[in-house]
Amino acid sequence: MTTSVGRGQAQAPACTALPRLLVFDLDDCCWTPEMHELSGMPSVEVEGPLDPHDNGSTLGVVGMKVPSGRRGGWGNYGTDEEEVVELFDGARQVFRELAYVSSIVCVSMRALL
């Protein structure tokens, strides 16, 4: 849709209703379980291979553990005594690639300065 400005001219409508904040609910998209299912706030880092298909890859944070451990565990890193919020393999790969690409961009930007 365009707005008429004058004879033979057209102008795109102004986008004045853009949101100032976008919130994405990533529960059960990037990790499991959903946050509302936990008995407390996850605050203990869980270390594991950053490449989910190579157990010999660099280790890093692949999940967070709830310190209370009131309910049974989920995923590969939880036990029956622990609640672990674990990144899905696909999400772990995407985040790893994003971190790699952003590190290249940062190094390239520093070289330009």
One Martini backbone bead per residue (centre of mass of N, CA, C, O) as a GRO file, in nm:
protein
  113
    1MET     BB    1   0.098   0.035   0.021
    2THR     BB    2   0.025   0.371  -0.067
    3THR     BB    3   0.091   0.719  -0.049
    4SER     BB    4  -0.020   1.013  -0.148
    5VAL     BB    5   0.161   1.318  -0.227
    6GLY     BB    6   0.135   1.375  -0.537
    7ARG     BB    7   0.187   1.427  -0.849
    8GLY     BB    8   0.303   1.105  -0.933
    9GLN     BB    9   0.350   1.036  -0.630
   10ALA     BB   10   0.499   0.800  -0.396
   11GLN     BB   11   0.465   0.661  -0.056
   12ALA     BB   12   0.554   0.491   0.193
   13PRO     BB   13   0.456   0.381   0.475
   14ALA     BB   14   0.487   0.437   0.794
   15CYS     BB   15   0.678   0.279   1.066
   16THR     BB   16   0.536   0.329   1.390
   17ALA     BB   17   0.467   0.009   1.503
   18LEU     BB   18   0.726  -0.080   1.636
   19PRO     BB   19   0.884  -0.274   1.836
   20ARG     BB   20   1.108  -0.262   2.122
   21LEU     BB   21   1.034  -0.573   2.188
   22LEU     BB   22   1.146  -0.913   2.169
   23VAL     BB   23   1.005  -1.239   2.246
   24PHE     BB   24   1.142  -1.564   2.293
   25ASP     BB   25   1.023  -1.893   2.320
   26LEU     BB   26   1.268  -2.158   2.389
   27ASP     BB   27   1.115  -2.364   2.506
   28ASP     BB   28   1.145  -2.671   2.350
   29CYS     BB   29   1.360  -2.571   2.117
   30CYS     BB   30   1.662  -2.563   2.269
   31TRP     BB   31   1.533  -2.693   2.535
   32THR     BB   32   1.527  -2.925   2.818
   33PRO     BB   33   1.308  -2.831   2.998
   34GLU     BB   34   1.079  -2.639   3.098
   35MET     BB   35   1.092  -2.392   3.330
   36HIS     BB   36   0.809  -2.451   3.475
   37GLU     BB   37   0.911  -2.758   3.561
   38LEU     BB   38   1.083  -2.647   3.777
   39SER     BB   39   1.191  -2.614   4.123
   40GLY     BB   40   1.413  -2.408   4.005
   41MET     BB   41   1.703  -2.237   3.951
   42PRO     BB   42   1.933  -2.254   3.717
   43SER     BB   43   2.310  -2.248   3.829
   44VAL     BB   44   2.460  -2.510   3.725
   45GLU     BB   45   2.704  -2.612   3.539
   46VAL     BB   46   2.721  -2.817   3.239
   47GLU     BB   47   2.955  -3.031   3.107
   48GLY     BB   48   3.042  -3.074   2.752
   49PRO     BB   49   3.030  -3.140   2.435
   50LEU     BB   50   2.992  -2.913   2.176
   51ASP     BB   51   2.992  -3.165   1.996
   52PRO     BB   52   2.741  -3.404   1.979
   53HIS     BB   53   2.922  -3.603   1.763
   54ASP     BB   54   3.192  -3.539   1.961
   55ASN     BB   55   3.335  -3.648   2.254
   56GLY     BB   56   3.633  -3.502   2.180
   57SER     BB   57   3.550  -3.230   2.209
   58THR     BB   58   3.512  -2.945   2.322
   59LEU     BB   59   3.447  -2.810   2.623
   60GLY     BB   60   3.124  -2.707   2.766
   61VAL     BB   61   2.829  -2.554   2.800
   62VAL     BB   62   2.513  -2.770   2.789
   63GLY     BB   63   2.400  -2.680   3.078
   64MET     BB   64   2.168  -2.669   3.361
   65LYS     BB   65   2.141  -2.686   3.716
   66VAL     BB   66   1.946  -2.772   3.982
   67PRO     BB   67   2.033  -2.772   4.314
   68SER     BB   68   1.794  -2.927   4.457
   69GLY     BB   69   1.686  -3.201   4.328
   70ARG     BB   70   1.365  -3.303   4.353
   71ARG     BB   71   1.373  -3.426   4.067
   72GLY     BB   72   1.400  -3.580   3.793
   73GLY     BB   73   1.577  -3.635   3.515
   74TRP     BB   74   1.720  -3.516   3.208
   75GLY     BB   75   1.878  -3.647   2.974
   76ASN     BB   76   2.236  -3.701   2.970
   77TYR     BB   77   2.310  -3.525   3.261
   78GLY     BB   78   2.100  -3.662   3.434
   79THR     BB   79   1.964  -3.775   3.721
   80ASP     BB   80   1.740  -3.877   3.957
   81GLU     BB   81   1.848  -3.614   4.140
   82GLU     BB   82   1.827  -3.427   3.877
   83GLU     BB   83   1.800  -3.101   3.719
   84VAL     BB   84   1.832  -3.062   3.362
   85VAL     BB   85   1.918  -2.818   3.132
   86GLU     BB   86   1.919  -2.908   2.784
   87LEU     BB   87   2.059  -2.890   2.493
   88PHE     BB   88   2.003  -2.946   2.192
   89ASP     BB   89   2.191  -3.058   1.943
   90GLY     BB   90   2.109  -2.845   1.727
   91ALA     BB   91   2.148  -2.596   1.908
   92ARG     BB   92   2.445  -2.644   1.970
   93GLN     BB   93   2.542  -2.615   1.678
   94VAL     BB   94   2.439  -2.330   1.621
   95PHE     BB   95   2.582  -2.182   1.857
   96ARG     BB   96   2.865  -2.264   1.769
   97GLU     BB   97   2.858  -2.126   1.489
   98LEU     BB   98   2.795  -1.841   1.589
   99ALA     BB   99   3.051  -1.810   1.760
  100TYR     BB  100   3.250  -1.848   1.528
  101VAL     BB  101   3.156  -1.620   1.342
  102SER     BB  102   3.182  -1.388   1.552
  103SER     BB  103   3.491  -1.423   1.591
  104ILE     BB  104   3.568  -1.352   1.300
  105VAL     BB  105   3.443  -1.071   1.294
  106CYS     BB  106   3.607  -0.951   1.528
  107VAL     BB  107   3.886  -0.993   1.403
  108SER     BB  108   3.830  -0.834   1.142
  109MET     BB  109   3.762  -0.563   1.278
  110ARG     BB  110   4.035  -0.524   1.420
  111ALA     BB  111   4.205  -0.519   1.156
  112LEU     BB  112   4.065  -0.252   1.045
  113LEU     BB  113   4.150  -0.062   1.301
   0.00000   0.00000   0.00000
